[in-house]
Amino acid sequence: MGAAGSTAPTRARLTPNLFGTSFGLTGLAATWAAASAATTLPTWPATVLWVAATVVHAVVAIAYLADTLSHRRLASDVADPTLGPFTALGFVPVMLIGAWVSGYQHSTGQVIVIVGVLGTALLGAHLTGGWITSPGPLQRWHPGYFLPSVAGGLVAAQSLAKVGWHDAGLVAFGYGAVSWLVLGSILLVRLMTQPMLPAPLLPTMAIEIAPPVVASNAWFALNGGRSDVVVILLAGYGVFMTLVQVRLIPLYLRSTFGPGFWSFSFSYAALATTAITWLHLTSPTGKNGWAIIVVAALTLGYAALIARTAIAVARGKYFARIPLA
């Protein structure tokens, strides 16, 4: 090992952005559930995806905690200015899974949702307090900073509404929406005035489309699936951010593949779910066909993402590597 040109031994380091995998799978499951409710598509794909998301989340959580605790790295991961916001994804998917479970065992689902809500809120408050008390350069910010409070609050609103706690859902919606207004301003200033994000973080710009569409899905859950002024206003910003994403495609194509690419998954699944809900509400000619096209395109995109992930894992190029010492 001491010869010139030799490579020091390394080991895989599990990072919190790996939770994006299960978060993304919950998004695909929710899209299939919306599509089966709005069309003649079967319900079993959504069920299979919910089960897969639950299993993947449990496996990632166990592996991540084992890795971080054995190397005494959990606290530093939470405090890390780049990776810290992704730790919230340890709790956010739990709320969505709990809302699904409530359809079979209502009280059990409610308990799971509450665990997810409490974990998300407490961790989000801890992270936000850290950003306030340990300020750093604007350049350190990236769209992943939306995850603890914006995604956390809006997903909590949707999940709480689905398990029957409407007023608590409204509280969570306020928490997520106001956080979006505050953090969204900071993040757009960062993206528009500072140097480009580091290459591994470029895919996180897909998260920019998430707030309006996740907020739309949450509000639909709160208002009984009706069209009103709130979702119409959200639709306007959602369409605009969708067009912005089109402009960013060349940048994504030049990015190196890694766990960050799962940033696309939940964001685009939430967009697809919103689109299917609007098709159901407006009933345009051929709405079932359009809904099927949306869910089929999304599913093919996920299939490509899963295949690319499997290839990267097999080649040893997916997980971060650090020296054994």
Secondary structure, DSSP 8 states (H G I E B T S, - for coil): --STT----EEEE--GGGGHHHHHHHHHHHHHHHHHHHSS--SHHHHHHHHHHHHHHHHHHHHHHHHHHHTT-HHHHHH-TTTGGGGGGGTHHHHHHHHHHTTTSHHHHHHHHHHHHHHHHHHHHHHHHHHHHS---GGG--GGGGIIIIIHHHHHHHHHHHTT-HHHHHHHHHHHHHHHHHHHHHHHHHHHHS----GGGGGGGGGGGHHHHHHHHHHHHHHTS---HHHHHHHHHHHHHHHHHHHHHHHHHTS--SGGGGHHHHHHHHHHHHHHHHHHHH--TTHHHHHHHHHHHHHHHHHHHHHHHHHHHHTT-SSEEEE--
